[in-house]
């Protein structure tokens, strides 16, 4: 680990910034994947961000980008990114942010960081930040059929080898914009989420909107949903098959949203 | 009241911008709407709904169709439910819900690829309003929010304007007869000292302040924020005291003076604080 240099943003840095962001946060969900176009809008054109409020840290030896921060005069750090385990880089950026905002006469700094990055969280605490709970992200569903199709994308092959079922999921309290029933056919030919009803499903699952969404996005354990009868399976001996199927498609990573995605 | 709901069309920019900026007056000095929506690569005019009464735009709702990383390997189309703004005179009449239903039944949503809708909100508000009315649930939580107060200059400004009101006799209330000094020791913030005198308030900040005050209030910035954002501040304040999340050290002979001065601190911290 060598030394580092810190400088302001210059035109042409965008691609390296976007690459670093997508690389560092690649294992997480919850954010808008960065493209140069989106980043330019989200950070560069943001009304409270000036060119001298974007800081980049490079490794002195390799010349590679190790971290960056986009700081607004509202006190919000719209984007913060540093390579994992580089507490030195995180600390340099945090110190720069504090000094910059203090010089600009800003009263406070707000920053979001991923909870699983222990090094970065430690750096924040060492720099005198306190955890707050101002806003949270909330999710609703527009279409279970589309959600399940999306979640099945990279698992279809695996599931079709493991299951041979025709599953009907009935959503008992579905409002007008959500399907009342979702039909999934799993067989050797693949996994299909069907548009319309299917003939004689082999499994009938009854649940409600909140439970199904909570299970699919990974905030409610399947075991709990089944034991509390918030998910009911007919015939009951297929319960393990349903548990296994849903546990393969549900989201299993935590979500991180940089302040820039907030608004 | 009969409101006419429709989609955004060219020429709506000005009334909608005025409405949003009047409702969210603290945002970005007038450059907010056109940057956030018109210049946004995800802007779709079909996902902006307007409510009109007698040709006047009195409400609007904005959705943005975005890519969202759903898991480590999946990117899906989602909708960000952004600003809903309704003119104060038209609130409480179901206009917000109508605008929500209008966008939910739009063809873009029905026929598009979006599976999820998401939004950001104060957790308390979401529990009371968004979850029961629109079925939102908390997202998988992997975000830690941090804050650091660099200076109490806005609190000082609030104290200055209160002092002006006192001087000009515009306050309408009298300051307590007896002096009271209070020191706030809030995590991630400089110490803040406020002394209530007979005819003015004195404020100071900095790490060098000693603890020699009649009252010392200490606690975390998070609790302080929660009390400030609460609708029933006095109740939240009391709850924080009873649960030990906020601690107060007070000289016995000054204990009653706190109650006399409570409204002053509500005035000072009720306005913009950081």
Interface residues (C-beta under 8 A of the other chain):
Chain A: X25 X26 X27 X28 X29 X30 X31 X32 X33 X37 X38 X41 X45 X46 X47 X48 X74 X75 X98 X101 X102 X105 X106 X107 X108 X109 X110 X111 X112 X113 X114 X115 X116 X121 X124 X127 X128 X129 X130 X131 X132 X133 X134 X135 X136 X137 X138 X139 X140 X141 X142 X143 X144 X146 X147 X149 X150 X151 X153 X154 X175 X176 X177 X209 X210 X213 X214 X217 X218 X219 X251 X252 X253 X254 X255 X256 X257 X262 X263
Chain B: X28 X29 X31 X32 X35 X36 X39 X40 X41 X42 X66 X67 X68 X69 X70 X71 X72 X73 X74 X75 X76 X79 X81 X82 X104 X105 X109 X110 X113 X114 X115 X116 X117 X118 X119 X120 X121 X122 X123 X126 X130 X131 X134 X135 X136 X137 X138 X139 X140 X141 X142 X143 X144 X145 X146 X147 X148 X149 X150 X151 X152 X153 X154 X187 X188 X189 X220 X221 X222 X225 X226 X229 X274
